[in-house]
Amino acid sequence: MRIEELTVRLRTRSGWEAIELGMALVRRHAAAIWKPWLWLTLPVFIVLNLGAWWLDMFWLAALLMWWLKPVFDRVPLYVISRAVFGSVPGTRETLRAQRQWGVRTMLHLLTWRRLSPVRSLYMPIDLLEGVQGERLGQRRRVLGGQAYGTAFLLTLICQLFTVALVLGGVVAVLVYLPQDLLPDSMQAAFRIMAIEWPVWLHLAWNALLWAAVSVTEPFFIGAGFGLYLNRRTEIEAWDVEIVFRKLRARLAAATPILLAAVLLAGLPGQAGAQERHGGPRPTVPTEEAPADDKPTPPTLPIVFGDQRVNDRAFRDAADRAYEDPLLDRKRTEGSWERRKKQERKKSDFSLSDNPLLLALANVFAFIGEWGLWLVAGVLVLTLLATARYWWPWMRGMSRAPAPHRDGPKVEALVLPETLPDDIAAAARALWRDGRPRHALALLYRASVESMSARAEIALPPGATEAECLRASRRMPRAEDRQAFALIVRVWQYAAYGQRLPAEHEFDALVGELQQRYGWAS
């Protein structure tokens, strides 16, 4: 791990600060992440939906796109794991890497590890470290540690954000519908969903799910990578190691200057010593001080020899490090200590030493022993004192229930199959016979047929009032449109609000409709 090339500032962070670090990396390298993401996921989405269309199983396409998320998650993890070291891969490089990178672990991630609640934290271990077998389980336990709960909450929050985006997309469609079309559109939507979805609705729903996942999933993987970096910083002390490496580099840069300063400082003293002793001493070349300026050999081969690298010893040391209980997620410590007799005597406490506390304790003891009986006696006395109020009501409960009265009967509207020749006279006759709703229904039906003839439009059977009003806009004269809107409003008040017009208002309405639509008299 080339931690000296990291482009982020390493320090021990809390779990949520580490999540924000990962999301900041995703935002910084958004173009490098979402371009290959779209190039990879969009063809898969198209192929799966075409196959689902052929099989007539669109739910299968949505399920497979959700199940293949670990395959797609390699894209943001590959980009930010390189970008954090200052090397941002291009779109082609990222797509080429998906052919082989992490293929060995995909079987695990798509089977028994698919439903892991901390997949974002464990994926960097699986794909970046390359460990297998028992060592992989040890790395998961060690790096999970205290970050397991935070990673679980991260998964839950990202799923909720995905659901919110899907619901927001559905609501956005309803927001842009015209207000007068909204009730009819909602009814049509419920009818479609209850019976059978058309192909375009299946495709739109799957596309909405894919878009929501495409927005949240890179942030989910980036946040898990931030937790992974933070855990390695905590366990392996990366921040301390970086400080020591910087200090080493500064000392290495300053060593020649220090040596030169020491040599310059020692030259005058050496000259004075030579003058005091009558001249310079002869120098004898030895093996420890060679005359030529050869570079100093490295230290590790001198100390360790040819056995300085021992894979088996290193593996044994790593295994012992993983067995350290300090790296485990939970640890319980306990100990026994013998108490001294004098300490037990000092800690003893008696109420007899304090008369006030003894009296207070006796009061509480009496309440605890007799309190429930006192409460029961108070309740009995209260019931006896108020018996004249509640006893008649209790006696009335034993009476037989009153017979059920049938609700008011509403006469069903029965209209003739064909309209009468004199519509106005027939409507006035129904009004005089005490059947005003029948009269208004006859006028509404005749107005709808007259409107359809003048607007030159054929209404479907069972057309609603709103559909009739929209069709009436095609009538050329404004007076005819106003008259039709008036009869629709009067009919709706009578049919749904039980509000009938007065007799003079009814006569005026009949005269207005007869004049506008030219009904025979």
C-alpha positions, 0 to 999 in steps of 0.5 A, spaced: 500 500 500 503 506 497 500 510 503 505 516 501 501 517 495 494 518 498 491 524 496 486 525 502 488 527 509 489 521 513 486 521 520 482 518 525 475 519 524 468 517 526 464 513 522 459 518 519 465 523 518 468 517 514 462 516 510 462 523 508 469 522 506 467 517 501 461 521 498 466 527 497 471 522 493 465 520 489 462 527 488 470 529 486 470 524 481 463 524 478 465 524 471 470 518 471 464 514 475 458 515 472 460 515 464 463 507 465 457 506 469 452 508 464 456 504 458 456 498 463 449 498 466 445 501 460 446 495 455 445 490 460 438 494 462 436 494 454 438 486 453 434 484 460 428 488 458 428 486 451 428 478 454 423 480 459 418 483 453 419 476 449 418 472 455 412 477 458 416 477 465 418 484 466 418 483 473 424 478 472 428 484 468 427 489 474 429 483 479 436 481 475 438 488 475 437 489 482 441 482 483 447 484 479 448 490 483 455 487 486 457 487 478 456 494 477 459 496 484 466 494 481 466 501 477 465 506 482 470 502 487 475 501 481 475 509 480 475 511 487 480 506 489 485 509 484 483 516 484 485 516 492 492 515 490 492 520 484 491 516 478 484 517 476 482 512 470 479 513 464 472 510 461 476 505 457 481 503 462 475 502 467 471 498 462 477 494 460 478 492 467 471 490 469 473 484 464 478 480 469 478 485 475 474 481 481 471 476 477 473 470 482 469 474 488 463 475 483 460 468 485 461 469 492 458 476 492 452 474 487 450 468 492 451 467 499 454 474 500 449 478 496 444 480 501 449 482 506 447 488 510 455 491 510 456 489 503 459 496 501 464 495 507 466 488 505 467 489 498 474 493 498 476 487 502 474 482 497 476 486 491 482 490 493 486 486 498 485 479 494 485 475 500 482 468 500 479 462 505 480 463 512 484 469 512 479 473 508 474 471 514 479 474 519 480 480 515 472 481 515 472 480 522 478 485 524 476 491 519 468 490 521 469 491 528 466 498 530 464 500 523 459 494 522 453 498 525 455 504 521 455 500 515 448 497 516 445 504 517 448 506 511 445 500 507 438 502 510 439 509 509 441 508 501 435 504 500 430 509 503 433 514 499 432 509 493 425 508 495 424 516 495 427 517 488 422 512 485 416 515 489 419 522 487 419 520 480 412 517 480 409 524 484 413 528 478 408 525 473 402 527 477 405 534 478 405 536 471 398 533 469 393 538 468 388 539 474 382 538 471 385 531 468 387 529 474 381 525 477 380 522 470 387 520 470 388 517 477 381 513 475 384 510 469 391 509 472 388 505 478 384 501 472 390 499 468 394 497 475 388 493 477 387 489 470 394 489 466 400 494 465 401 495 458 408 494 455 410 502 456 408 502 463 412 496 465 418 499 461 417 506 464 417 503 471 423 499 470 427 505 467 425 509 473 428 503 478 434 503 474 435 511 474 434 511 482 439 505 483 444 509 478 444 515 483 444 512 489 449 506 488 456 510 487 455 514 493 453 507 497 460 504 495 464 510 496 461 511 503 463 504 504 470 505 501 471 511 506 469 506 512 474 501 509 480 507 509 478 509 516 478 502 519 485 501 516 487 508 519 485 506 526 488 499 526 494 500 522 496 507 524 497 509 517 497 517 519 502 515 524 506 512 519 505 517 514 508 522 519 514 518 520 515 517 512 515 525 512 520 526 518 525 521 514 524 524 508 526 531 511 532 528 515 534 525 509 534 531 505 538 535 511 543 529 512 548 532 507 548 539 510 549 537 517 555 532 515 558 538 512 556 543 518 560 538 522 566 537 518 567 545 517 566 545 525 571 540 526 577 543 521 579 549 525 580 544 532 584 539 528 589 544 525 590 547 532 592 540 534 597 539 529 600 546 530 601 544 538 604 537 536 609 540 531 605 538 525 600 533 522 600 526 524 602 521 518 595 517 516 595 509 515 590 507 511 586 501 514 581 496 512 576 500 516 577 506 512 578 505 505 581 510 501 576 510 495 569 513 496 565 507 495 557 508 497 555 505 503 552 498 503 545 498 505 544 496 513 538 490 512 543 485 508 548 486 513 544 485 519 539 479 517 544 476 511 540 472 506 535 470 511 532 477 511 525 475 508 522 469 511 515 468 508 513 462 513 515 466 519 512 472 516 505 468 515 506 466 523 507 473 525 501 475 521 497 469 524 499 471 531 497 478 530 490 476 528 489 472 534 490 479 538 483 480 542 484 487 542 482 487 534 476 483 536 469 487 535 467 485 542 471 484 549 469 482 556 474 483 562 473 481 569 476 480 575 475 478 583 478 482 588 477 480 596 474 485 600 477 486 607 473 486 613 474 493 615 471 495 609 465 491 609 464 494 616 465 501 614 460 500 608 454 497 613 449 502 614 443 502 619 436 506 619 436 505 627 442 510 627 437 516 624 430 516 627 428 521 622 429 516 616 427 510 620 420 514 621 420 515 614 421 508 612 415 506 616 411 511 613 412 508 606 412 501 609 405 502 611 403 505 605 406 499 601 402 494 605 395 497 606 395 502 600 391 498 595 386 496 601 385 504 602 385 505 594 379 500 594 375 502 599 375 509 596 373 507 590 367 503 593 365 509 597 365 513 591 361 508 587 356 508 592 355 516 593 354 516 585 350 510 584 344 515 583 347 517 577 350 511 573 345 506 576 339 508 571 344 507 566 346 500 568 339 498 568 338 501 561 343 496 558 339 490 559 333 493 555 332 490 548 335 494 542 330 498 539 328 496 532 332 498 526 329 503 522 330 502 514 333 508 511 330 513 506 328 509 500 331 513 493 327 512 487 332 509 482 332 513 475 329 510 470 329 514 463 326 512 456 330 509 451 329 514 446 327 522 448 320 524 447 318 529 442 317 535 447 323 535 451 321 541 455 314 539 456 316 532 459 321 535 464 316 540 466 311 534 467 316 530 471 317 536 476 310 537 477 309 530 479 314 530 484 320 527 481 325 533 480 331 528 479 328 525 473 326 532 470 333 534 471 336 527 468 332 528 462 334 535 461 342 533 462 341 527 457 337 531 452 343 536 453 348 531 452 345 529 445 344 536 443 351 538 444 354 532 441 350 533 435 353 540 434 360 539 436 360 533 431 363 528 436 361 521 439 362 520 446 363 513 449 358 510 453 358 512 460 362 518 459 363 523 465 361 530 466 368 532 466 369 529 459 362 532 456 364 539 458 371 538 455 367 535 449 362 541 449 368 546 448 368 544 440 361 548 440 362 554 435 358 559 439 359 561 446 352 561 449 351 554 447 357 552 451 355 556 457 348 553 457 351 546 457 355 548 463 349 550 467 345 544 466 352 540 468 352 544 474 345 544 476 345 536 475 351 535 479 348 539 485 342 535 484 345 528 483 351 528 488 349 534 493 342 533 494 341 540 492 335 542 487 333 548 484 327 552 486 321 552 481 322 559 478 330 557 477 327 550 473 323 554 469 328 559 467 333 553 465 328 549 461 327 555 457 334 557 456 335 550 454 329 550 449 332 556 446 339 554 445 338 547 442 332 548 439 327 543 442 320 542 439 315 545 443 
